[in-house]
Amino acid sequence: MKMTIVTDVHGNVLGAVQGHNLTENKDGVEATVSFSPGHATHMVEVDDDLTTVDDVEEFQQRLRRHLQQHQQQP
């Protein structure tokens, strides 16, 4: 599953959005997710079951693991 992980200037995970598209058009209205300067977005593939994780700490740990794997790719 595709997710976009958001980090701050120190590399801390701030959150994640399902998918890689941060803009949506519906019924003539366009909405865009944007972040403050210094924040970075990382478009990664994650495990499909990540959406079923209810525990916040486990969710963040798994996001960090996927982010580390993504950053190690050439």
Phi, psi and omega per residue, in radians:
M1 nan 2.508 3.137
K2 -1.537 2.358 3.031
M3 -2.423 2.649 3.007
T4 -1.925 2.045 -3.138
I5 -1.709 2.358 -3.113
V6 -1.891 2.274 3.099
T7 -2.170 2.753 3.079
D8 -1.569 -3.035 -3.079
V9 -1.126 -0.321 -3.139
H10 -1.691 0.012 3.141
G11 1.525 0.097 3.103
N12 -1.278 2.383 3.111
V13 -1.263 2.176 3.116
L14 -1.723 -0.514 -3.119
G15 2.980 -3.055 -3.124
A16 -2.626 2.637 3.114
V17 -2.166 2.316 3.104
Q18 -1.212 2.280 -3.129
G19 1.663 3.071 3.129
H20 -1.963 -0.067 -3.125
N21 -1.657 2.044 -3.119
L22 -1.723 0.173 3.094
T23 -2.220 2.415 3.141
E24 -2.315 2.354 3.043
N25 -1.987 2.234 3.102
K26 -2.619 2.188 3.105
D27 0.930 0.701 3.088
G28 1.414 0.045 3.128
V29 -1.926 2.310 3.117
E30 -1.957 2.313 3.077
A31 -2.174 2.426 3.137
T32 -2.268 2.348 3.034
V33 -1.526 2.239 3.116
S34 -2.344 2.845 -3.054
F35 -2.299 2.760 -3.127
S36 -1.123 2.713 3.070
P37 -0.965 2.448 -3.127
G38 1.695 -0.388 3.072
H39 -1.407 2.580 -3.128
A40 -2.160 2.574 3.049
T41 -1.915 2.446 -3.112
H42 -2.232 2.006 -3.129
M43 -1.564 1.982 -3.012
V44 -2.305 2.843 2.973
E45 -1.707 2.301 3.138
V46 -2.190 2.948 3.088
D47 -1.102 2.441 -3.125
D48 -1.063 -0.485 -3.093
D49 -1.415 0.009 -3.119
L50 -1.071 -0.505 3.137
T51 -1.243 -0.227 -3.133
T52 -1.695 -0.048 -3.116
V53 -1.304 2.124 -3.121
D54 -1.661 -0.398 -3.088
D55 -1.450 2.115 -3.068
V56 -1.059 -0.771 -3.113
E57 -1.105 -0.773 3.106
E58 -1.101 -0.729 3.125
F59 -1.039 -0.831 -3.134
Q60 -1.149 -0.685 3.105
Q61 -1.061 -0.759 -3.130
R62 -1.197 -0.651 3.058
L63 -1.057 -0.805 -3.136
R64 -1.071 -0.701 3.133
R65 -1.101 -0.793 3.116
H66 -1.128 -0.661 3.120
L67 -1.126 -0.754 3.118
Q68 -1.091 -0.750 3.123
Q69 -1.100 -0.698 3.134
H70 -1.112 -0.726 -3.092
Q71 -1.263 -0.357 3.125
Q72 -1.465 -0.216 3.129
Q73 -1.294 2.505 -3.136
P74 -1.201 nan nan
